[in-house]
Amino acid sequence: MTSSKAILLFMIIIFTTSLKHFTVSSFEYEVGNTNGWVVPASNDSKIYNKWASDNRFRIGDTIHFKYQKDSVMLVTQEEYKQCNTTQPIFFANNGNTEFSFDRSGSYYFISGVSGHCEKGQKMIVRVLVEDTTPPGHSAGSTTKHGLSA
């Protein structure tokens, strides 16, 4: 009887320890919520950057752009600042665009329709850095040689 209790206890410990490795792999976000990807009202030109800053994006997450007679472009930071649509990294104009994040860092999106970006139809999405610290180690721990890990 004692060995069966020990086995059961061992199985419970293994099961609960393995739970910390299960996480939700990704989320899908609707850009602009119910409004979608549209030219913002003149008094609300920061609406998309506010929406993006209210969310926490991770590698593997997807954003969904819903729009009519418009487009979405991924551009460089400099092209974002200038609303330059001449050399997009990514372009779509199908009205129903999904974009998945494959790295951490900043992503710069603008509308490809003339004048829309200047009116605030642009957005910066920041994707969080993955935590790669091994379990049991803190980011600020030191090695036996006194160097930061």
C-alpha positions as CSV (number, residue, x, y, z in Angstrom):
1,M,0.0,0.0,0.0
2,T,2.8,2.4,0.8
3,S,4.4,2.0,-2.6
4,S,1.1,2.8,-4.4
5,K,0.8,6.0,-2.3
6,A,4.4,6.9,-3.2
7,I,3.7,6.3,-6.9
8,L,0.6,8.4,-6.8
9,L,2.4,11.2,-5.0
10,F,5.2,11.0,-7.5
11,M,2.7,11.2,-10.4
12,I,1.0,14.2,-8.8
13,I,4.3,16.0,-8.4
14,I,5.3,15.3,-12.0
15,F,1.8,16.5,-13.3
16,T,1.8,19.7,-11.3
17,T,5.5,20.5,-12.2
18,S,4.7,20.0,-15.9
19,L,1.7,22.5,-15.8
20,K,4.0,25.5,-15.7
21,H,5.2,24.6,-19.2
22,F,1.7,24.8,-20.7
23,T,0.8,28.3,-21.9
24,V,-1.5,29.7,-24.5
25,S,0.5,29.8,-27.7
26,S,-1.1,32.8,-29.4
27,F,-4.0,35.3,-29.5
28,E,-5.7,37.0,-32.4
29,Y,-6.5,40.7,-32.0
30,E,-9.0,42.8,-34.0
31,V,-7.3,46.1,-35.0
32,G,-9.5,49.0,-33.9
33,N,-12.0,46.6,-32.2
34,T,-15.4,47.0,-33.8
35,N,-14.4,50.1,-35.9
36,G,-11.8,48.2,-37.8
37,W,-9.0,49.8,-39.9
38,V,-10.5,53.1,-40.9
39,V,-9.4,56.8,-41.1
40,P,-9.8,58.0,-37.5
41,A,-11.9,61.0,-36.7
42,S,-9.9,64.3,-36.8
43,N,-9.9,64.6,-33.0
44,D,-8.8,61.0,-32.5
45,S,-5.6,60.6,-34.7
46,K,-3.8,58.5,-32.0
47,I,-6.6,55.9,-31.7
48,Y,-4.6,53.0,-33.2
49,N,-1.4,53.6,-31.1
50,K,-3.6,53.8,-28.0
51,W,-5.3,50.5,-29.0
52,A,-1.9,48.9,-29.6
53,S,-0.4,50.2,-26.3
54,D,-3.5,48.8,-24.4
55,N,-2.6,45.2,-25.6
56,R,0.4,43.0,-24.8
57,F,1.5,41.3,-28.0
58,R,3.8,38.2,-28.1
59,I,5.6,36.2,-30.8
60,G,3.0,34.1,-32.5
61,D,0.1,36.5,-31.9
62,T,-1.9,37.6,-34.9
63,I,-3.6,40.9,-35.7
64,H,-6.6,41.1,-37.9
65,F,-7.3,44.2,-40.1
66,K,-10.8,44.6,-41.4
67,Y,-11.4,47.4,-43.9
68,Q,-13.1,48.5,-47.1
69,K,-11.4,50.2,-50.1
70,D,-8.1,50.6,-48.2
71,S,-4.9,48.7,-47.5
72,V,-2.4,47.9,-44.8
73,M,1.3,48.1,-45.1
74,L,4.2,47.1,-42.8
75,V,7.0,49.7,-43.2
76,T,10.2,50.8,-41.6
77,Q,10.2,53.3,-38.7
78,E,11.4,56.1,-41.0
79,E,8.7,55.3,-43.6
80,Y,6.2,55.3,-40.8
81,K,7.3,58.8,-39.6
82,Q,7.0,60.2,-43.2
83,C,3.9,58.1,-44.2
84,N,6.0,56.8,-47.1
85,T,4.1,54.1,-49.0
86,T,6.7,53.4,-51.8
87,Q,8.6,50.4,-50.4
88,P,6.4,48.4,-47.9
89,I,7.8,45.3,-46.3
90,F,4.3,43.8,-46.4
91,F,1.3,45.0,-48.3
92,A,-2.3,43.7,-48.4
93,N,-5.6,45.2,-49.8
94,N,-8.0,42.3,-49.6
95,G,-10.2,43.9,-46.8
96,N,-9.5,41.1,-44.4
97,T,-5.8,40.9,-43.6
98,E,-4.1,38.8,-40.9
99,F,-0.5,39.5,-39.8
100,S,1.4,37.2,-37.4
101,F,4.3,38.4,-35.3
102,D,7.4,36.3,-35.8
103,R,9.9,38.3,-33.7
104,S,9.9,40.7,-30.8
105,G,10.3,44.4,-31.3
106,S,8.4,47.2,-33.0
107,Y,6.2,46.8,-36.1
108,Y,5.1,49.9,-38.1
109,F,1.8,49.8,-39.9
110,I,0.3,52.4,-42.2
111,S,-2.6,52.7,-44.6
112,G,-1.5,52.6,-48.2
113,V,-4.3,55.0,-49.4
114,S,-3.0,58.5,-50.1
115,G,-3.7,60.9,-47.2
116,H,-5.0,58.2,-44.8
117,C,-1.7,57.8,-42.9
118,E,-1.4,61.6,-42.5
119,K,-4.8,61.6,-40.9
120,G,-3.7,59.1,-38.3
121,Q,-4.4,55.7,-39.9
122,K,-1.1,54.3,-38.7
123,M,0.0,52.2,-35.8
124,I,3.1,51.0,-33.9
125,V,2.8,47.5,-32.4
126,R,5.5,46.5,-29.8
127,V,5.9,42.7,-29.4
128,L,7.3,41.6,-26.1
129,V,10.6,39.8,-25.8
130,E,10.3,36.1,-24.9
131,D,11.5,35.2,-21.4
132,T,14.3,32.7,-22.0
133,T,15.5,32.6,-18.4
134,P,15.8,28.9,-17.4
135,P,13.6,27.8,-14.5
136,G,15.3,28.4,-11.2
137,H,17.6,31.2,-12.5
138,S,16.9,34.8,-12.1
139,A,17.9,37.3,-14.9
140,G,20.3,39.0,-12.6
141,S,22.1,35.9,-11.2
142,T,25.8,35.5,-11.4
143,T,28.0,32.6,-12.4
144,K,30.7,31.1,-10.3
145,H,33.2,33.5,-12.1
146,G,31.2,36.5,-10.9
147,L,29.9,37.4,-14.4
148,S,26.2,38.2,-15.0
149,A,24.2,35.5,-16.6
